Amino acid sequence: MFDQEESCGSNIHFFVEALQTTQIYYYTKYHPMDEVRVYLEEKKVIWVDCGIHAREWIAHAFCQWFVKEIVHLYSTNKKLEQMLQNLDVYVTPVVNVDGYMFSWANTSTRLWRKSCSTPLPGSSCYGIDLNRNFNANWGMVGVSFDSCANTYCGKSAGSEPEAKAVMDFVGKMVNKTLCFLTIHSAGQLLLLPYAHPEISAPNYDELVSVGEAAAAKMEKAHGMGYTVGTSPQILSSPQYSSSCDWARLIGIPFSYTFELRDKGEFKHLLPEDQIQPACEEAYIGALSIITHVHDKTFNSGTLLNAAVSGVAKMIWSSITTVFLTHGVFV
């Protein structure tokens, strides 16, 4: 009698073993779920998020620019094609959805920074600074416990659904996540872990070197200089409880906070005629970091799937856009 379970098990084992030994994935064949799963699990992850602070509109614009550039350049840029064979890029255009919508309400709300969570009992002040709500030395320095303050860190680490959603989602992928980039403004900085002045990331020297290489390339684009370092090194107030620190703390080797234009003239009210150059230089910087991370991990000048003669041009399997609304990924 035909043993369906035994036959399926044997076939699955054969396909998995074949994929693990040949590293070849044929795009012109139909594949059962187990082959698809093995293929996806081979790929490493890059995380990019924007808009954790509502008023930093240039950050939101960058995530859209970033996706547009990768999609448009993928078919003609062999290096980008190679990297997206090996990497899944998760892009979250707006982490703080409610706060961003509120910043568009009228001119009086344009500089709103926090989320729009409901006030504490006895308070009339809305919102949490989501970038002070991550589980990385939470509540120590550079935060406030005054719910009316712009840097109010919340009741506890991860108390806010937006921050918790990022920690939960990225945390489940930590073993295959190579790089965590979070985009902010302003100040023209590339910040790296950690905010604690007496604690250095184990790969601190490499983080500095990679960051400085990215900043040098960014400056060549439009002459804008970016400073590289930890927040206690280059800011008056360290950024404790940030997503950048949290990402490195859980084991993601490369973690950076981009603070985009400018250095004080416009700050968060960057004119629209600066959107494109700001995004262009930030894209160059982000791609520089991602390229280093990719090449260090895969250390190969050839495509992972070298036997593939043609790769589908629609690459949403490699660039996954993730939206957060009240902590839910849609």
C-alpha positions, 0 to 999 in steps of 0.5 A, spaced: 500 500 500 502 507 498 504 510 504 503 517 503 506 520 509 513 516 508 513 518 501 512 525 502 517 525 508 522 522 503 521 527 498 522 533 503 528 530 505 531 529 498 529 536 496 532 539 503 538 535 502 539 537 495 538 545 496 543 545 502 548 542 498 548 545 491 545 552 494 542 553 487 534 555 486 531 555 480 526 560 478 523 557 472 520 551 476 515 550 481 517 549 488 513 545 494 513 549 500 519 546 504 523 548 498 521 555 498 522 555 506 529 553 505 531 558 500 528 564 504 531 561 510 538 562 507 537 569 506 540 574 511 536 580 513 537 588 513 532 592 517 530 599 515 525 604 519 523 611 518 519 616 522 519 614 529 519 621 531 513 624 528 516 631 526 522 628 522 518 628 515 525 627 511 526 621 515 519 618 512 521 621 505 527 617 505 524 610 506 520 611 500 526 614 496 530 608 499 525 603 496 524 606 490 531 606 488 532 599 490 526 597 485 529 601 479 536 600 480 535 592 481 535 590 474 541 594 472 546 594 478 549 587 478 552 588 485 545 590 488 542 584 484 547 580 488 546 583 495 538 582 494 539 575 492 542 574 499 538 579 503 531 580 505 530 588 506 525 590 511 523 597 510 518 600 515 516 607 512 512 610 518 513 607 525 509 612 529 503 612 524 499 616 529 504 621 531 505 622 524 498 623 522 497 628 528 503 632 525 499 634 519 493 636 522 495 644 522 501 648 523 500 648 531 502 640 531 507 640 525 513 639 530 509 634 534 515 629 536 511 623 540 506 618 539 499 619 541 498 614 546 492 616 551 494 621 557 496 618 564 491 618 569 491 626 572 495 628 566 492 631 560 499 630 556 499 625 550 504 621 547 511 617 548 517 618 545 518 611 542 525 612 541 526 612 549 521 606 550 526 600 548 529 595 552 536 598 552 538 601 559 531 604 559 529 610 563 537 612 565 539 618 562 537 622 556 529 621 558 524 624 562 519 621 567 514 627 566 509 625 561 508 632 558 516 632 556 518 630 549 523 625 551 518 622 556 520 614 556 513 611 558 511 607 564 516 601 562 521 598 557 516 596 551 510 599 554 508 602 547 505 598 542 509 601 536 516 600 540 514 593 542 512 591 535 519 592 533 522 589 538 517 583 537 518 582 530 526 584 529 527 580 535 524 573 532 529 574 526 535 576 531 539 570 528 539 572 521 539 580 522 545 583 520 544 590 520 539 595 523 538 602 520 533 607 523 532 614 520 531 620 524 533 628 523 536 632 524 544 634 525 547 630 520 550 624 524 551 617 524 550 615 531 552 608 533 551 604 540 552 605 546 549 611 549 552 609 556 559 612 556 562 607 559 560 601 555 562 600 548 560 595 543 564 589 542 565 591 534 566 598 536 572 600 532 569 596 526 562 600 527 566 607 527 570 605 521 564 603 517 560 609 519 566 613 517 566 610 510 559 611 509 559 619 511 565 620 506 561 617 501 555 621 503 559 628 503 561 627 496 554 627 493 552 634 495 558 636 500 554 635 506 558 632 512 556 627 517 559 626 524 560 619 526 560 617 533 556 615 539 551 619 542 555 621 549 561 623 544 557 628 540 551 630 543 550 634 549 545 628 552 546 621 550 540 617 547 538 612 552 533 606 551 534 607 543 532 602 538 539 603 535 542 601 542 537 595 543 538 592 536 546 592 538 544 589 545 540 583 542 546 581 538 545 585 531 552 586 529 551 593 525 546 598 528 546 605 526 542 611 527 542 616 521 540 623 523 539 627 516 539 634 514 540 639 517 545 642 522 540 647 525 538 652 520 531 649 518 532 642 523 525 639 522 522 644 517 527 642 512 524 645 505 522 641 500 527 642 495 532 639 500 528 632 500 531 629 494 539 631 495 538 629 503 535 622 500 540 621 495 546 622 500 542 618 505 541 612 500 549 612 499 550 612 506 545 606 507 548 602 501 555 603 503 553 600 510 549 594 507 554 593 502 560 592 507 555 588 511 553 583 505 560 582 503 563 581 510 558 575 511 558 572 504 565 574 502 563 572 494 564 576 488 559 571 485 551 571 485 549 566 490 544 563 485 549 562 480 545 557 476 540 562 475 539 565 468 534 570 469 531 573 475 524 576 476 525 583 476 519 584 481 523 583 488 518 584 493 520 578 496 527 581 497 524 588 499 518 587 504 515 593 506 512 593 513 507 598 516 506 599 524 499 601 526 498 600 534 503 595 534 500 591 528 504 589 522 499 589 516 
